[in-house]
Amino acid sequence: MRTQLLLALAAGMTLLTGCSNLGQVQAWEKGQLAKPAMTFEADPLDQRFMQHIYGSKEAASGGYGVGGGGCGCN
C-alpha cells in the first residue's frame, strides 16, 4: 500500500511539473487577445441591459463591485 501511495504521489508531481512552464504571451499574440470575440460577454449592449436589470432588482446603484445593497446591510 505504501508503494502505491508513493507511486501515485510521484505521478501527481510529474503531472504538476508539466504545467509549470506554460510560457508567456508574445507581443504579436496580444492583438488576438484584444479582439471583441475574446470577451466573455459577446454583446456589450446585452451585458449593459443585464446589469440594469440586476441593479433594479437589488435596488442599488451599480450592482457589481459596490459594497452594500439597497436593504441597508453591508
The first five atom37 places (N, CA, C, CB, O) and aatype in JSON, in Angstrom:
{
  "aatype": [12, 1, 16, 5, 10, 10, 10, 0, 10, 0, 0, 7, 12, 16, 10, 10, 16, 7, 4, 15, 2, 10, 7, 5, 19, 5, 0, 17, 6, 11, 7, 5, 10, 0, 11, 14, 0, 12, 16, 13, 6, 0, 3, 14, 10, 3, 5, 1, 13, 12, 5, 8, 9, 18, 7, 15, 11, 6, 0, 0, 15, 7, 7, 18, 7, 19, 7, 7, 7, 7, 4, 7, 4, 2],
  "atom_mask": [
    [1, 1, 1, 1, 1],
    [1, 1, 1, 1, 1],
    [1, 1, 1, 1, 1],
    [1, 1, 1, 1, 1],
    [1, 1, 1, 1, 1],
    [1, 1, 1, 1, 1],
    [1, 1, 1, 1, 1],
    [1, 1, 1, 1, 1],
    [1, 1, 1, 1, 1],
    [1, 1, 1, 1, 1],
    [1, 1, 1, 1, 1],
    [1, 1, 1, 0, 1],
    [1, 1, 1, 1, 1],
    [1, 1, 1, 1, 1],
    [1, 1, 1, 1, 1],
    [1, 1, 1, 1, 1],
    [1, 1, 1, 1, 1],
    [1, 1, 1, 0, 1],
    [1, 1, 1, 1, 1],
    [1, 1, 1, 1, 1],
    [1, 1, 1, 1, 1],
    [1, 1, 1, 1, 1],
    [1, 1, 1, 0, 1],
    [1, 1, 1, 1, 1],
    [1, 1, 1, 1, 1],
    [1, 1, 1, 1, 1],
    [1, 1, 1, 1, 1],
    [1, 1, 1, 1, 1],
    [1, 1, 1, 1, 1],
    [1, 1, 1, 1, 1],
    [1, 1, 1, 0, 1],
    [1, 1, 1, 1, 1],
    [1, 1, 1, 1, 1],
    [1, 1, 1, 1, 1],
    [1, 1, 1, 1, 1],
    [1, 1, 1, 1, 1],
    [1, 1, 1, 1, 1],
    [1, 1, 1, 1, 1],
    [1, 1, 1, 1, 1],
    [1, 1, 1, 1, 1],
    [1, 1, 1, 1, 1],
    [1, 1, 1, 1, 1],
    [1, 1, 1, 1, 1],
    [1, 1, 1, 1, 1],
    [1, 1, 1, 1, 1],
    [1, 1, 1, 1, 1],
    [1, 1, 1, 1, 1],
    [1, 1, 1, 1, 1],
    [1, 1, 1, 1, 1],
    [1, 1, 1, 1, 1],
    [1, 1, 1, 1, 1],
    [1, 1, 1, 1, 1],
    [1, 1, 1, 1, 1],
    [1, 1, 1, 1, 1],
    [1, 1, 1, 0, 1],
    [1, 1, 1, 1, 1],
    [1, 1, 1, 1, 1],
    [1, 1, 1, 1, 1],
    [1, 1, 1, 1, 1],
    [1, 1, 1, 1, 1],
    [1, 1, 1, 1, 1],
    [1, 1, 1, 0, 1],
    [1, 1, 1, 0, 1],
    [1, 1, 1, 1, 1],
    [1, 1, 1, 0, 1],
    [1, 1, 1, 1, 1],
    [1, 1, 1, 0, 1],
    [1, 1, 1, 0, 1],
    [1, 1, 1, 0, 1],
    [1, 1, 1, 0, 1],
    [1, 1, 1, 1, 1],
    [1, 1, 1, 0, 1],
    [1, 1, 1, 1, 1],
    [1, 1, 1, 1, 1]
  ],
  "atom_positions": [
    [[0.83, -1.19, 0.0], [0.0, 0.0, 0.0], [0.88, 1.26, 0.0], [-0.95, 0.0, 1.22], [0.57, 2.23, -0.7]],
    [[1.94, 1.24, 0.76], [2.83, 2.4, 0.82], [3.48, 2.65, -0.54], [3.9, 2.19, 1.91], [3.7, 3.79, -0.93]],
    [[3.79, 1.59, -1.25], [4.4, 1.72, -2.57], [3.42, 2.36, -3.55], [4.87, 0.34, -3.1], [3.8, 3.19, -4.37]],
    [[2.16, 1.97, -3.46], [1.15, 2.55, -4.35], [0.96, 4.03, -4.05], [-0.18, 1.8, -4.2], [0.77, 4.83, -4.97]],
    [[1.0, 4.4, -2.79], [0.85, 5.79, -2.4], [2.02, 6.62, -2.93], [0.75, 5.92, -0.88], [1.82, 7.7, -3.47]],
    [[3.23, 6.11, -2.78], [4.4, 6.82, -3.29], [4.37, 6.93, -4.81], [5.68, 6.12, -2.84], [4.76, 7.95, -5.37]],
    [[3.92, 5.89, -5.47], [3.82, 5.9, -6.92], [2.78, 6.92, -7.39], [3.48, 4.49, -7.45], [3.0, 7.65, -8.35]],
    [[1.65, 6.97, -6.71], [0.61, 7.94, -7.05], [1.09, 9.36, -6.79], [-0.68, 7.65, -6.25], [0.79, 10.27, -7.56]],
    [[1.82, 9.56, -5.69], [2.36, 10.87, -5.38], [3.38, 11.31, -6.42], [2.99, 10.87, -3.99], [3.39, 12.47, -6.84]],
    [[4.23, 10.39, -6.85], [5.23, 10.7, -7.87], [4.55, 11.02, -9.21], [6.22, 9.53, -8.04], [4.98, 11.93, -9.91]],
    [[3.51, 10.28, -9.55], [2.79, 10.55, -10.8], [2.11, 11.91, -10.74], [1.74, 9.44, -11.06], [2.1, 12.64, -11.74]],
    [[1.54, 12.26, -9.6], [0.9, 13.57, -9.44], [1.9, 14.7, -9.55], [0.0, 0.0, 0.0], [1.62, 15.73, -10.17]],
    [[3.06, 14.54, -8.95], [4.09, 15.57, -9.03], [4.59, 15.72, -10.46], [5.26, 15.24, -8.08], [4.88, 16.83, -10.9]],
    [[4.7, 14.62, -11.18], [5.14, 14.68, -12.57], [4.12, 15.43, -13.42], [5.35, 13.25, -13.12], [4.5, 16.24, -14.27]],
    [[2.85, 15.19, -13.19], [1.81, 15.89, -13.95], [1.8, 17.38, -13.63], [0.44, 15.28, -13.66], [1.58, 18.2, -14.52]],
    [[2.02, 17.75, -12.37], [2.02, 19.15, -12.0], [3.21, 19.91, -12.56], [2.0, 19.28, -10.5], [3.08, 21.08, -12.92]],
    [[4.36, 19.25, -12.66], [5.52, 19.94, -13.21], [5.37, 20.17, -14.71], [6.8, 19.14, -12.93], [6.01, 21.07, -15.25]],
    [[4.56, 19.39, -15.39], [4.32, 19.61, -16.81], [3.55, 20.89, -17.08], [0.0, 0.0, 0.0], [3.65, 21.44, -18.18]],
    [[2.79, 21.38, -16.1], [2.01, 22.61, -16.26], [2.74, 23.84, -15.73], [0.68, 22.46, -15.57], [2.21, 24.94, -15.8]],
    [[3.93, 23.67, -15.2], [4.59, 24.8, -14.55], [5.17, 25.81, -15.53], [5.68, 24.29, -13.66], [5.31, 26.98, -15.17]],
    [[5.5, 25.41, -16.73], [6.12, 26.33, -17.68], [5.25, 26.44, -18.93], [7.55, 25.87, -18.05], [5.52, 25.83, -19.96]],
    [[4.21, 27.23, -18.81], [3.3, 27.4, -19.93], [3.75, 28.52, -20.87], [1.9, 27.68, -19.43], [3.22, 28.66, -21.97]],
    [[4.72, 29.31, -20.45], [5.23, 30.38, -21.29], [4.45, 31.66, -21.14], [0.0, 0.0, 0.0], [3.44, 31.72, -20.44]],
    [[4.94, 32.69, -21.81], [4.29, 33.99, -21.75], [3.69, 34.31, -23.11], [5.29, 35.09, -21.32], [4.07, 33.73, -24.13]],
    [[2.76, 35.23, -23.1], [2.14, 35.67, -24.34], [3.11, 36.62, -25.03], [0.76, 36.36, -24.08], [3.57, 37.58, -24.43]],
    [[3.41, 36.34, -26.27], [4.32, 37.2, -27.03], [3.6, 38.46, -27.48], [4.89, 36.44, -28.24], [2.37, 38.51, -27.51]],
    [[4.37, 39.48, -27.85], [3.79, 40.77, -28.22], [2.87, 40.66, -29.43], [4.9, 41.77, -28.51], [1.83, 41.32, -29.47]],
    [[3.23, 39.85, -30.4], [2.39, 39.72, -31.6], [1.13, 38.9, -31.35], [3.2, 39.09, -32.73], [0.21, 38.91, -32.17]],
    [[1.06, 38.18, -30.22], [-0.12, 37.41, -29.88], [-1.14, 38.22, -29.09], [0.27, 36.18, -29.1], [-2.3, 37.83, -28.99]],
    [[-0.73, 39.34, -28.53], [-1.62, 40.15, -27.7], [-2.74, 40.8, -28.5], [-0.83, 41.22, -26.98], [-3.81, 41.09, -27.96]],
    [[-2.51, 41.02, -29.79], [-3.56, 41.57, -30.64], [-4.74, 40.61, -30.78], [0.0, 0.0, 0.0], [-5.88, 41.05, -30.89]],
    [[-4.46, 39.32, -30.77], [-5.53, 38.33, -30.84], [-6.37, 38.33, -29.57], [-4.94, 36.92, -31.08], [-7.59, 38.13, -29.62]],
    [[-5.72, 38.56, -28.42], [-6.44, 38.56, -27.15], [-7.29, 39.81, -26.96], [-5.46, 38.44, -26.0], [-8.23, 39.8, -26.17]],
    [[-6.98, 40.88, -27.68], [-7.72, 42.13, -27.54], [-8.96, 42.19, -28.42], [-6.83, 43.29, -27.85], [-9.71, 43.16, -28.34]],
    [[-9.18, 41.19, -29.23], [-10.35, 41.21, -30.13], [-11.65, 41.04, -29.33], [-10.22, 40.09, -31.2], [-11.67, 40.38, -28.3]],
    [[-12.74, 41.65, -29.83], [-14.02, 41.54, -29.12], [-14.51, 40.09, -28.98], [-15.06, 42.35, -29.84], [-15.26, 39.79, -28.05]],
    [[-14.11, 39.22, -29.88], [-14.55, 37.82, -29.8], [-13.95, 37.09, -28.6], [-14.19, 37.09, -31.07], [-14.43, 36.02, -28.23]],
    [[-12.91, 37.66, -28.0], [-12.25, 37.0, -26.87], [-12.86, 37.38, -25.53], [-10.78, 37.35, -26.88], [-12.38, 36.91, -24.49]],
    [[-13.89, 38.2, -25.52], [-14.52, 38.59, -24.26], [-15.52, 37.52, -23.82], [-15.23, 39.95, -24.39], [-15.97, 36.7, -24.63]],
    [[-15.85, 37.54, -22.56], [-16.83, 36.58, -22.05], [-18.23, 36.95, -22.48], [-16.75, 36.51, -20.52], [-19.07, 36.08, -22.72]],
    [[-18.5, 38.26, -22.58], [-19.82, 38.73, -23.0], [-19.71, 39.15, -24.45], [-20.33, 39.91, -22.1], [-19.01, 40.11, -24.77]],
    [[-20.39, 38.47, -25.32], [-20.28, 38.75, -26.75], [-20.96, 40.05, -27.13], [-20.86, 37.61, -27.55], [-20.47, 40.76, -28.01]],
    [[-22.07, 40.39, -26.49], [-22.83, 41.57, -26.85], [-22.77, 42.59, -25.71], [-24.29, 41.2, -27.18], [-23.38, 42.35, -24.67]],
    [[-22.06, 43.71, -25.88], [-21.96, 44.69, -24.78], [-23.3, 45.34, -24.43], [-20.97, 45.75, -25.15], [-23.53, 45.68, -23.27]],
    [[-24.17, 45.52, -25.41], [-25.48, 46.11, -25.13], [-26.31, 45.18, -24.25], [-26.23, 46.42, -26.44], [-26.99, 45.62, -23.32]],
    [[-26.25, 43.89, -24.55], [-26.97, 42.91, -23.73], [-26.4, 42.87, -22.32], [-26.89, 41.51, -24.38], [-27.15, 42.72, -21.35]],
    [[-25.11, 43.0, -22.19], [-24.49, 42.99, -20.86], [-24.93, 44.21, -20.05], [-22.95, 42.96, -20.98], [-25.2, 44.1, -18.85]],
    [[-25.0, 45.39, -20.7], [-25.48, 46.59, -20.0], [-26.93, 46.43, -19.56], [-25.34, 47.82, -20.91], [-27.3, 46.86, -18.47]],
    [[-27.73, 45.8, -20.4], [-29.14, 45.56, -20.07], [-29.24, 44.63, -18.86], [-29.89, 44.96, -21.28], [-30.06, 44.86, -17.97]],
    [[-28.42, 43.59, -18.84], [-28.45, 42.65, -17.71], [-27.99, 43.34, -16.42], [-27.55, 41.42, -18.01], [-28.52, 43.06, -15.34]],
    [[-27.0, 44.24, -16.51], [-26.57, 44.99, -15.33], [-27.67, 45.92, -14.85], [-25.3, 45.79, -15.64], [-27.84, 46.11, -13.64]],
    [[-28.42, 46.51, -15.77], [-29.53, 47.37, -15.39], [-30.59, 46.57, -14.64], [-30.14, 48.05, -16.63], [-31.11, 47.01, -13.61]],
    [[-30.92, 45.4, -15.16], [-31.92, 44.55, -14.5], [-31.43, 44.13, -13.12], [-32.22, 43.3, -15.36], [-32.19, 44.15, -12.15]],
    [[-30.15, 43.76, -13.02], [-29.59, 43.34, -11.73], [-29.64, 44.49, -10.73], [-28.14, 42.85, -11.9], [-30.02, 44.29, -9.58]],
    [[-29.28, 45.7, -11.17], [-29.32, 46.85, -10.28], [-30.74, 47.2, -9.86], [0.0, 0.0, 0.0], [-30.97, 47.62, -8.72]],
    [[-31.69, 47.02, -10.77], [-33.09, 47.31, -10.43], [-33.64, 46.3, -9.43], [-33.95, 47.31, -11.7], [-34.38, 46.67, -8.52]],
    [[-33.27, 45.04, -9.6], [-33.75, 44.01, -8.68], [-33.12, 44.16, -7.3], [-33.45, 42.63, -9.22], [-33.78, 43.9, -6.29]],
    [[-31.87, 44.59, -7.25], [-31.19, 44.74, -5.97], [-31.48, 46.09, -5.32], [-29.71, 44.56, -6.15], [-31.15, 46.3, -4.15]],
    [[-32.09, 47.01, -6.08], [-32.42, 48.35, -5.59], [-31.15, 49.08, -5.14], [-33.43, 48.28, -4.44], [-31.15, 49.78, -4.13]],
    [[-30.1, 48.89, -5.9], [-28.83, 49.54, -5.6], [-28.23, 50.07, -6.89], [-27.85, 48.57, -4.89], [-28.47, 49.52, -7.96]],
    [[-27.46, 51.14, -6.79], [-26.8, 51.63, -7.99], [-25.53, 50.84, -8.22], [-26.49, 53.15, -7.88], [-24.83, 50.51, -7.26]],
    [[-25.22, 50.53, -9.44], [-24.03, 49.75, -9.77], [-24.37, 48.28, -9.83], [0.0, 0.0, 0.0], [-24.57, 47.74, -10.92]],
    [[-24.44, 47.64, -8.72], [-24.8, 46.23, -8.69], [-23.6, 45.32, -8.67], [0.0, 0.0, 0.0], [-23.64, 44.25, -8.06]],
    [[-22.51, 45.72, -9.33], [-21.31, 44.88, -9.36], [-20.18, 45.62, -8.66], [-20.91, 44.52, -10.82], [-19.9, 46.77, -8.98]],
    [[-19.54, 44.99, -7.72], [-18.37, 45.55, -7.08], [-18.66, 46.7, -6.12], [0.0, 0.0, 0.0], [-17.72, 47.37, -5.7]],
    [[-19.89, 46.95, -5.77], [-20.25, 48.02, -4.87], [-20.59, 47.41, -3.53], [-21.42, 48.86, -5.43], [-21.4, 46.49, -3.45]],
    [[-19.97, 47.92, -2.47], [-20.25, 47.38, -1.14], [-21.65, 47.74, -0.67], [0.0, 0.0, 0.0], [-22.11, 48.87, -0.85]],
    [[-22.31, 46.8, -0.08], [-23.65, 47.05, 0.44], [-24.72, 46.91, -0.61], [0.0, 0.0, 0.0], [-24.42, 46.71, -1.79]],
    [[-25.94, 47.02, -0.19], [-27.05, 46.9, -1.12], [-28.17, 47.83, -0.73], [0.0, 0.0, 0.0], [-27.99, 48.7, 0.12]],
    [[-29.32, 47.67, -1.35], [-30.44, 48.53, -1.08], [-31.14, 48.23, 0.23], [0.0, 0.0, 0.0], [-31.98, 49.01, 0.69]],
    [[-30.81, 47.09, 0.83], [-31.52, 46.69, 2.04], [-30.93, 47.31, 3.3], [-31.52, 45.18, 2.16], [-31.53, 47.2, 4.38]],
    [[-29.76, 47.96, 3.2], [-29.14, 48.58, 4.36], [-28.12, 47.68, 5.04], [0.0, 0.0, 0.0], [-27.48, 48.12, 6.0]],
    [[-27.95, 46.46, 4.58], [-26.96, 45.58, 5.17], [-25.64, 45.72, 4.42], [-27.45, 44.11, 5.16], [-25.63, 46.03, 3.22]],
    [[-24.54, 45.51, 5.1], [-23.22, 45.63, 4.45], [-22.63, 44.29, 4.24], [-22.28, 46.49, 5.27], [-21.52, 44.18, 3.71]]
  ]
}
